[in-house]
Amino acid sequence: MKRYFGTDGVRGVANTELTCTMAFELGRIAVELLGPLLVIGRDTRKSGVMLESALVAGITSAGGDVLLADIVPTPAVALLVREFKASGGVVISASHNAPEYNGIKFFDAEGFKLTSTLENTFEERLQAAVAGEPRDEGTPLTGAAIGSASRIEDAAERYIAHAVATVQAQGLDFAGLKVAVDCGHGAAHATTPEALRRLGAAVTVINTSFDGNDINVGCGSTQLEPLRKLVATTGADMGIAHDGDADRMLALDASGAEIDGDFIEAICAKDLLERGLLRHNTVVSTVMCNLGFTVALQQLGIEVIQTAVGDSNVLAALRAGGLNLGGEQSGHTIFLDHNSTGDGLVSALQLLAALRRSGKTLAEAAQVMTKYPQVLININVADKTGLATSDTLHKAIDAAQARLQDSGRVLVRASGTEPLVRVMVEAANEELAQELATQLAQVVQQELG
């Protein structure tokens, strides 16, 4: 049976794979499992209003009340849940995916992503609802028992003020810094530029407009070339790129070189360590982090805990260990001292704060680690579930790792949100990494279609 929840909520092509009926049912389930007051935010996709309407109908039909935040970054919803003492939060977004996709993901009353246990309960109830299994609903609610929806008029402002305060509390501002920003036609359009300006930075921004069909298209953190051109033409000290819901952030230095999530986490980990604020001198990353990241942090005396891919897995490890910094190479960085989830704006501000404190440029700070050559190939497949059972593929993976020995690594995994298998090979020699990744990609295509 198909599982609906992936690495980050339920996601699919809107109106076919992710339907209004599913959104309605998820609304009802959320009231049952989270509670009677839910904050809803969304990104700029055209299908967002459609799915939001269905969610609101499901929530209110079950007697729940809704606080509508409209278009805000995903981390803003996590913050608003806490500020309004809500039972939970819902975000309608497909993050970095193409405009025709959308998704529905949840936060609990503390603004954390759902635990695996709670998510599995959501999954079971959604499976039953989609299958049309009868449920004991009691008497349908009517009259005053039906829930209501109201709007949070200052949702974006609350989030901006919170993010700005995380820097002001350190006694810093960004006066004199020139920053280029690509909002990716997404949810950060009204938040990141304003927060940077309030802190004194000179900001040049692109892709703040949106029509519902342009989110992530040729821009933002999925395509850095527009930002690279902006950094060059404006002489910016650095560039910041968000995905559609702005829970992730990638950066460019003044020369246009990409500073990915590994570099961002390494720079900020060193800064926290030097200030005595890195809890247990430990950070969390995933199995996708570059080998150079773990080597660099170990040399600094920082332990690295690696989890499966997904910021929910990073978060679980942070909470279990009482830690405060974790992230992914893709740009999800979690500063638990400042928010309960990956936060692109907070990440940008903390990175800039670390640079200001050190007096270094981004390029200079990024020398904290040396990136090992890494080749990543995404293969569209007919059946990604076959990855676990293909002996031929497993033998090919073992053979590739044997060639690398201790000087590199191989990782082959299924995407949690798309019909893809990702092949990643790291090696001290880039040619060898490319050779092995290409060979494995061919085997994946042959075995999984």
C-alpha positions in Angstrom: 0.0 0.0 0.0 1.3 3.5 -0.9 2.6 5.6 2.0 1.5 9.2 1.8 3.9 10.8 4.4 7.4 11.1 3.1 10.5 12.9 4.5 8.5 16.1 5.1 4.7 15.6 5.3 2.4 14.6 2.4 3.5 15.8 -1.0 2.6 15.3 -4.6 1.2 17.0 -7.7 -1.7 19.2 -6.5 -5.2 18.1 -7.4 -4.1 14.6 -8.6 -1.7 13.1 -6.1 -2.5 15.6 -3.3 -6.2 16.2 -3.5 -8.7 18.5 -1.7 -10.3 15.4 -0.3 -7.0 14.4 1.3 -6.5 17.9 2.6 -10.0 17.9 4.2 -9.3 14.5 5.8 -5.9 15.7 7.1 -7.7 18.7 8.6 -10.0 16.5 10.6 -7.2 14.2 11.6 -5.2 17.2 12.8 -7.9 18.2 15.2 -8.2 14.7 16.5 -4.4 14.2 17.1 -3.1 17.7 17.7 -6.0 19.7 19.2 -8.6 22.3 18.5 -6.5 25.4 17.5 -4.3 25.3 14.4 -2.2 27.9 12.6 -2.0 27.5 8.8 0.6 29.1 6.6 1.3 28.6 2.9 3.8 29.5 0.2 3.0 31.2 -3.1 1.9 28.2 -5.2 -1.3 28.6 -7.2 -2.8 25.5 -5.5 -2.2 26.9 -2.0 -5.5 28.6 -1.6 -7.4 25.6 -2.9 -5.7 23.2 -0.5 -6.0 25.7 2.4 -9.8 26.0 1.8 -10.1 22.2 2.0 -8.0 22.1 5.1 -10.0 24.8 6.8 -13.2 22.9 5.9 -11.8 19.7 7.5 -10.6 21.4 10.6 -13.8 23.5 11.2 -16.1 20.5 10.5 -14.3 18.7 13.3 -14.9 21.6 15.7 -11.4 23.1 15.4 -10.5 26.7 15.0 -8.0 28.1 12.5 -5.6 31.0 12.6 -4.6 31.9 9.0 -1.1 33.3 8.5 -1.5 33.5 4.7 1.9 33.5 2.8 4.7 33.1 5.3 7.9 31.0 5.5 7.5 27.6 7.0 9.5 28.5 10.1 7.2 31.5 10.8 4.4 28.9 11.3 6.5 27.1 13.9 7.0 30.5 15.7 3.4 31.5 15.5 2.2 28.2 17.0 4.2 29.0 20.1 3.2 32.7 20.2 -0.5 32.0 20.0 -0.3 28.9 22.2 -1.9 26.9 19.4 -2.4 23.1 19.4 -0.3 22.8 16.3 0.6 24.2 12.9 0.0 23.3 9.3 2.1 24.4 6.3 0.9 24.1 2.7 4.1 23.9 0.7 6.2 21.6 -1.5 9.4 23.4 -0.4 12.0 23.3 -3.3 9.8 21.3 -5.7 8.3 22.5 -9.0 5.2 24.7 -9.0 2.7 22.0 -9.9 3.6 20.1 -6.6 2.3 21.0 -3.2 2.5 19.5 0.2 1.0 19.5 3.7 3.2 19.2 6.8 2.5 19.6 10.5 4.0 21.1 13.7 3.1 20.1 17.2 2.2 22.6 20.0 5.9 23.3 20.6 6.5 24.1 16.9 8.4 20.8 16.3 7.9 18.5 13.3 5.9 15.4 14.2 7.6 12.5 15.9 7.7 9.4 13.8 5.1 7.7 16.1 2.6 10.6 15.7 3.3 10.8 12.0 2.6 7.1 11.6 -0.8 7.6 13.4 -1.6 10.4 10.9 -0.6 8.0 8.1 -2.8 5.2 9.4 -5.8 7.5 9.7 -5.3 9.0 6.3 -4.9 5.6 4.7 -8.2 4.6 6.2 -10.0 7.8 5.1 -8.7 7.5 1.5 -9.8 3.8 1.4 -13.2 4.9 2.5 -13.2 2.8 5.7 -16.1 3.7 8.0 -15.3 5.6 11.1 -17.2 6.4 14.2 -17.7 10.2 13.9 -20.6 10.5 16.2 -23.2 13.1 15.3 -22.0 15.7 12.8 -21.3 19.0 14.4 -23.7 21.9 13.7 -24.3 25.4 14.8 -22.0 26.8 17.5 -20.1 23.5 17.6 -18.5 24.1 14.2 -15.1 25.7 14.3 -14.2 29.1 12.9 -11.3 30.7 11.0 -9.7 34.1 11.6 -6.6 35.9 10.1 -3.4 36.8 11.8 -2.9 40.2 10.4 0.7 40.7 11.6 2.0 37.2 11.0 5.0 38.2 8.8 5.8 41.1 11.1 6.0 38.9 14.2 8.4 36.6 12.3 10.6 39.4 11.1 10.8 41.0 14.6 11.7 37.6 16.1 14.5 37.0 13.6 15.9 40.5 13.9 16.0 40.2 17.7 18.2 37.1 17.5 21.0 39.4 16.1 20.3 42.5 18.2 20.5 40.3 21.4 24.2 39.7 20.3 24.9 43.4 20.2 25.4 43.3 16.4 24.1 45.0 13.3 25.0 44.7 9.6 25.7 48.3 8.8 28.1 48.6 5.8 27.3 45.1 4.5 26.0 44.7 1.0 23.8 41.6 0.6 22.1 40.2 -2.5 19.0 38.1 -2.0 17.0 35.7 -4.3 13.6 34.9 -2.8 12.7 32.4 -5.5 9.2 33.8 -6.1 8.4 32.3 -2.7 7.4 32.9 0.8 10.5 34.9 1.8 9.6 37.8 -0.5 8.4 40.0 2.4 10.5 38.8 5.3 14.2 38.2 4.5 14.8 41.6 2.7 13.0 43.5 5.4 14.9 41.8 8.3 18.3 42.5 6.7 17.4 46.1 6.1 16.3 46.6 9.7 19.7 45.3 10.7 21.4 47.9 8.6 22.5 45.9 5.5 22.2 47.4 2.0 20.0 44.8 0.3 19.4 44.1 -3.4 16.7 41.6 -4.0 15.3 39.6 -6.9 12.3 37.3 -7.5 10.0 38.8 -4.9 7.0 38.9 -7.2 4.9 35.7 -7.8 2.0 34.5 -9.9 1.7 31.0 -8.4 3.4 29.3 -11.3 6.9 30.6 -11.0 8.0 29.5 -7.5 11.5 27.8 -7.7 11.6 28.1 -11.5 15.1 28.9 -12.6 15.9 30.7 -9.4 16.3 30.5 -5.6 18.3 27.8 -3.9 17.5 25.3 -6.7 19.2 27.5 -9.3 21.9 29.9 -8.1 22.9 31.5 -11.4 20.5 34.5 -11.2 21.9 35.3 -7.7 25.4 34.8 -8.9 24.9 37.4 -11.6 23.3 39.8 -9.0 26.2 39.4 -6.6 28.6 40.2 -9.5 26.7 43.3 -10.8 26.0 44.8 -7.4 29.4 44.0 -5.8 27.7 42.4 -2.9 29.6 41.0 0.0 27.5 37.8 -0.2 24.4 36.4 -1.7 21.5 34.5 0.0 19.1 32.2 -1.8 15.9 30.6 -0.4 13.7 27.8 -1.5 10.0 28.3 -2.0 9.0 28.1 1.7 12.3 29.6 3.0 13.1 26.9 5.5 16.5 26.5 3.8 19.2 28.9 2.7 22.3 28.6 0.5 24.9 31.4 0.2 27.4 32.7 -2.4 30.6 34.5 -1.4 31.6 37.7 -3.2 33.2 35.8 -6.0 30.0 33.8 -6.6 31.3 30.5 -5.1 28.6 28.4 -3.5 28.6 28.1 0.2 26.3 25.1 0.9 24.7 23.9 4.2 27.9 22.0 5.3 29.9 25.2 5.1 27.2 27.2 6.8 27.0 24.8 9.7 30.7 24.5 10.0 31.2 28.3 10.2 28.4 28.7 12.7 29.6 25.7 14.8 33.1 27.2 15.0 31.6 30.5 16.1 29.4 28.9 18.8 32.3 26.8 20.0 34.5 29.8 20.4 31.8 31.6 22.4 31.2 28.5 24.6 27.7 28.2 23.3 27.9 24.9 21.3 26.1 22.4 23.5 28.2 19.4 24.3 30.6 20.5 21.6 28.5 18.4 19.2 26.5 19.1 16.0 24.1 17.0 14.0 24.2 16.4 10.2 23.0 13.7 7.8 24.6 10.9 5.9 24.7 13.3 2.9 27.2 15.7 4.5 30.5 16.0 2.9 33.4 14.0 4.3 35.4 17.2 4.5 32.7 18.6 7.0 33.2 15.7 9.4 37.0 15.9 9.1 37.1 19.7 9.7 34.8 19.6 12.7 36.7 16.7 14.3 39.9 18.7 14.0 38.1 21.5 15.9 37.2 19.1 18.6 33.5 19.0 17.6 31.7 15.7 17.5 29.4 15.1 14.5 26.3 12.9 14.8 25.0 11.7 11.4 21.3 10.8 10.8 19.2 9.7 7.9 18.3 12.4 5.4 15.5 14.8 6.4 15.5 17.8 8.8 13.0 15.9 11.0 15.7 13.3 11.7 18.2 16.0 12.4 15.7 17.6 14.8 15.1 14.3 16.6 18.8 13.9 17.2 19.2 17.4 18.4 16.4 17.0 20.9 17.5 13.6 22.1 21.1 14.9 22.8 20.2 18.3 24.2 22.0 19.9 21.3 21.5 23.3 19.6 22.9 23.1 16.0 22.2 20.8 13.2 21.7 20.9 9.5 21.8 19.4 6.0 24.0 20.1 3.0 20.9 21.2 1.1 20.7 24.3 3.4 18.3 23.3 6.1 20.0 24.6 9.3 18.4 24.3 12.7 19.4 26.8 15.4 17.4 25.4 18.3 18.3 28.4 20.4 16.3 30.6 18.0 13.6 28.4 16.4 12.3 24.8 16.5 12.8 24.0 12.8 15.0 24.7 9.8 14.9 28.5 9.3 16.4 30.1 6.2 16.2 33.7 7.6 17.6 32.8 11.0 20.3 30.8 9.3 21.3 33.8 7.1 21.3 36.2 10.0 23.4 33.8 12.2 25.9 33.3 9.4 26.2 37.1 8.9 26.6 37.5 12.7 29.4 35.0 12.8 31.1 36.8 10.0 30.7 40.2 11.6 32.1 38.9 14.9 35.1 37.3 13.2 35.9 40.2 10.9 36.2 37.7 8.0 34.7 37.6 4.6 32.5 34.6 3.8 35.2 33.2 1.5 37.7 33.5 4.4 35.4 31.9 6.9 34.6 29.0 4.5 38.2 27.9 4.7 37.2 26.2 8.0 36.6 23.1 5.8 37.9 21.6 2.6 35.2 20.0 0.5 35.9 16.6 -0.9 34.9 16.0 -4.5 31.3 14.8 -4.4 29.2 13.7 -7.4 25.4 13.5 -7.0 23.2 12.0 -9.7 19.4 11.8 -9.5 17.8 9.0 -11.5 14.1 9.0 -12.3 12.8 5.4 -11.7 9.6 3.5 -12.1 9.8 1.8 -8.7 12.1 3.3 -6.1 11.0 0.7 -3.5 13.0 -1.9 -5.4 16.2 -0.3 -4.1 16.0 -2.3 -1.0 15.7 -5.7 -2.7 18.0 -5.5 -5.7 21.0 -7.8 -5.2 22.7 -6.6 -8.3 22.6 -3.0 -7.1 23.8 -3.9 -3.7 26.8 -5.8 -5.2 27.6 -2.8 -7.4 27.5 -0.5 -4.3 29.8 -2.8 -2.4 32.2 -3.0 -5.3 32.4 0.8 -5.6 33.0 1.2 -1.9 35.8 -1.4 -2.0 37.5 0.7 -4.7 37.3 3.8 -2.5 38.4 2.0 0.7 38.7 4.7 3.5 39.3 7.6 1.1 35.7 8.1 0.1 32.2 6.8 0.4 29.1 5.7 -1.6 25.5 6.5 -0.7 22.5 5.4 -2.8 19.1 6.3 -1.4 15.5 6.9 -2.6 14.1 10.4 -2.5 11.4 10.8 0.2 9.3 13.2 -1.9 9.9 12.4 -5.6 10.2 9.3 -7.8 14.0 9.5 -7.7 17.0 7.5 -6.5 20.0 9.6 -5.6 23.5 8.3 -6.1 26.2 10.1 -4.2 29.9 9.3 -4.4 32.7 11.1 -2.6 36.4 10.6 -3.2 39.7 12.4 -2.9 39.9 12.1 -6.7 37.1 13.8 -8.6 37.5 11.7 -11.7 37.1 8.5 -9.7 34.0 9.9 -8.0 32.4 10.7 -11.4 33.3 7.3 -12.8 31.8 5.3 -9.9 28.7 7.5 -9.7 28.0 7.1 -13.4 28.4 3.4 -13.2 26.1 3.1 -10.2 23.5 5.4 -11.9 23.5 3.0 -14.9 22.9 0.0 -12.6 20.0 1.9 -10.8 18.4 2.7 -14.2 18.7 -0.9 -15.4 17.4 -2.4 -12.2 14.6 0.0 -11.3 13.4 1.2 -14.7 
